[in-house]
């Protein structure tokens, strides 16, 4: 597996990956390709340097959209936000998601940030357990979203 920084030309390929990755969790995702494309464009505008792709044999199998410019109202400061982590179902449980999150956390540290933040769907127990295993802690809830943070010391 290799991890590389994403480029805008990768967006079209990420639409299908996103839709495949969210099968069964549609209540937490965009479901129309045009909406996914608009969302991915927004992610690139937020922090083009913070989007990383995982590749296996030249095929993109996952990505993380991290944002080193995110002002967290709840933290009252700029934090590193993990907006998105998607790994194709057939490539899960192989360390790809962990490697992508670690890459994002390295990026946040290089930006001088001391906190990472993410929101995860409250019924997405597998993802919540995954993030807990990486040191994230639940902080609060809003509707059907759970906010988790991790100190980057």
KALIN-V528411 format. One record per helix or strand of 2 or more residues. SS is the DSSP state (a for helix, b for strand). FROM is the first residue (numbers start at 1). TO is the last residue. If there is no record, write none. Layout:
SS:FROM:TO, SS:FROM:TO
This chain:
b:2:5, a:8:21, a:26:28, a:33:46, a:48:50, b:51:56, b:59:72, b:77:87, a:89:91, a:96:110, b:115:121, a:125:133, b:137:142, b:145:151
